[in-house]
């Protein structure tokens, strides 16, 4: 089967991309408006892309009626946002916050999530999240009338106690109930893992009997 994206509608491209590029990490993004309204919403077109500077990228879309979402508006106007990662205990609240509520309604209040102050920005983070990254906008790229790409720099990180060793910075995966996005209404936990050793060229050829 071969598919030419030039022949497809936007929804069909979305269906193919979102159902095959899986699992995707979820950015549960919290922001604060210039008027002080706290907002949070999930985005699975998200990942980290660099460490120097520490860089995350979000893909933001408009509402079904074409209106700009609160997250995009707040990031444009304040330049600040928090990427909260999603584990199983807050997955349902994350899903609820994806509903297109009116801008004067805070998803924090509807879901019962707890506001927690950040150290370097005015936006609130989600206290229940296992990991939260305080970010400042680097640039916004408008790909189309429906899609923006937000590039942000991570300035501060909050981690639930016990997840990361403070000496080695190694994560205890057994305590990290992180959730990934699949497609439609499907999500997946990270329940199993396997290791593949990354070898140097010398190690590879030695194991192949080449020296």
C-alpha positions in Angstrom: 0.0 0.0 0.0 1.3 3.4 -0.9 -0.3 6.8 0.1 0.3 10.2 -1.5 -0.4 12.8 1.1 -1.1 15.3 -1.6 -4.3 13.4 -2.4 -5.6 13.4 1.2 -7.7 15.7 3.3 -6.4 17.1 6.6 -8.4 14.8 8.7 -7.2 11.7 6.8 -3.6 12.9 7.2 -4.2 13.3 10.9 -5.7 9.8 11.1 -2.7 8.2 9.5 -0.1 10.1 11.4 -1.7 9.9 14.8 -2.4 6.1 14.5 1.0 5.1 13.3 3.4 7.4 15.1 2.7 5.8 18.5 2.9 5.9 21.4 3.4 9.6 21.7 4.2 11.5 25.0 1.5 13.8 26.3 2.1 17.4 27.2 -0.5 18.4 29.7 0.1 22.1 29.2 -0.8 24.7 31.8 -0.8 28.4 31.1 -2.1 31.6 32.7 -3.8 34.4 30.7 -2.9 38.0 31.0 -6.0 38.4 33.1 -4.9 35.7 35.6 -7.1 32.8 34.4 -5.4 29.4 34.7 -5.8 26.9 31.9 -4.6 23.4 31.2 -5.1 21.2 28.1 -3.4 18.1 26.7 -1.3 17.9 23.5 0.2 14.7 22.1 2.0 16.4 19.1 4.8 17.0 21.5 8.4 15.9 22.4 11.8 17.2 23.6 14.3 17.9 20.9 17.5 19.2 22.4 19.4 19.7 25.7 21.5 22.7 24.9 19.4 24.7 25.2 16.8 22.3 26.7 14.1 22.5 24.1 10.5 21.2 23.8 8.2 21.5 20.8 4.4 21.5 20.8 1.9 21.2 18.0 -1.2 23.3 18.6 -4.4 23.3 16.7 -7.5 25.6 16.6 -10.9 24.5 17.9 -13.3 22.8 15.6 -15.0 26.1 14.9 -11.7 27.7 13.9 -11.3 29.7 17.1 -7.8 29.9 18.6 -7.5 27.8 21.8 -6.7 29.3 25.2 -3.3 27.6 25.3 -2.1 29.1 22.1 -3.5 32.6 23.1 -1.8 32.5 26.5 1.6 31.4 25.1 1.5 34.1 22.5 0.5 36.8 25.0 2.7 35.8 28.0 5.5 33.7 26.4 5.2 31.2 29.3 3.8 27.6 29.7 4.3 24.5 31.8 4.6 21.0 30.3 3.2 18.6 32.8 3.6 14.9 32.0 0.7 12.5 32.5 0.7 9.3 34.6 -2.2 7.0 35.2 -3.6 8.7 38.3 -4.2 11.9 36.4 -5.1 10.4 33.0 -8.9 10.9 33.5 -8.5 14.5 34.5 -6.3 15.1 31.4 -9.0 13.6 29.2 -11.6 15.9 30.8 -9.5 18.9 30.3 -9.5 18.3 26.5 -13.1 19.4 26.3 -13.5 22.8 24.6 -14.7 24.7 27.6 -15.3 28.5 27.5 -12.2 30.6 28.2 -13.6 31.8 31.5 -13.8 28.3 32.9 -10.6 26.8 34.4 -9.9 23.2 33.9 -8.1 23.1 37.2 -11.4 23.8 38.9 -13.4 21.3 36.9 -11.0 18.4 37.3 -10.0 19.0 40.9 -6.3 19.3 39.9 -4.2 21.4 42.3 -2.5 24.6 41.3 1.2 24.8 42.4 3.4 27.8 41.9 6.4 27.8 39.5 9.8 29.2 40.3 10.6 31.1 37.1 7.3 31.9 35.4 3.8 33.1 36.5 1.9 30.1 35.1 0.7 27.4 37.5 1.9 23.8 37.3 -0.2 20.8 38.1 0.8 19.6 41.5 -0.3 16.0 40.9 1.9 15.6 37.8 4.9 13.4 38.2 7.1 15.8 36.2 6.6 19.4 35.2 8.8 21.6 33.0 8.7 25.4 33.3 9.1 26.8 29.8 9.5 30.1 28.0 8.5 30.5 24.4 11.4 30.6 22.0 9.4 31.0 18.7 6.0 30.2 17.3 5.8 29.0 13.7 2.4 29.2 11.9 2.2 26.2 9.6 -1.3 26.9 8.5 -4.5 28.6 9.6 -5.2 25.6 11.8 -1.7 24.6 13.1 1.1 26.3 15.1 4.4 24.9 16.2 5.6 26.3 19.6 9.3 25.9 20.4 10.1 26.5 24.1 13.1 26.4 26.4 12.9 24.5 29.7 14.1 26.7 32.6 13.1 24.6 35.6 12.0 21.1 36.4 9.8 19.7 39.2 9.9 15.9 39.9 7.9 13.9 42.3 10.0 12.7 45.2 11.4 9.2 44.6 11.3 9.2 40.8 14.8 10.4 40.1 18.0 9.7 42.0 19.4 13.1 43.1 23.0 11.9 42.7 22.8 10.0 39.4 19.7 11.7 37.9 18.6 8.2 36.9 14.8 7.5 36.7 13.2 4.6 38.6 10.9 3.4 35.8 9.1 1.1 38.2 7.7 4.1 40.0 6.8 6.1 36.8 3.3 5.2 35.6 3.6 7.4 32.5 0.8 7.2 29.9 1.3 7.5 26.1 -1.2 8.6 23.5 -2.3 6.1 20.8 -5.3 7.2 18.7 -9.0 7.7 18.9 -9.8 7.2 22.7 -6.9 4.9 23.3 -3.9 5.4 25.6 -1.2 3.1 26.8 0.9 2.7 30.0 4.6 1.8 29.9 4.4 -1.6 31.6 7.3 -3.5 30.0 10.6 -2.5 28.5 13.7 -4.2 26.9 17.3 -3.1 26.5 19.4 -2.9 23.3 23.1 -2.1 23.9 24.5 0.7 21.8 27.9 -0.4 20.7 30.9 1.5 19.3 32.1 0.6 15.8 35.0 -1.3 17.4 32.8 -3.4 19.6 30.4 -4.2 16.7 33.2 -5.5 14.4 34.8 -7.4 17.3 31.6 -9.2 18.0 31.2 -10.0 14.3 34.6 -11.6 14.4 36.2 -8.8 12.4 39.0 -8.0 14.8 
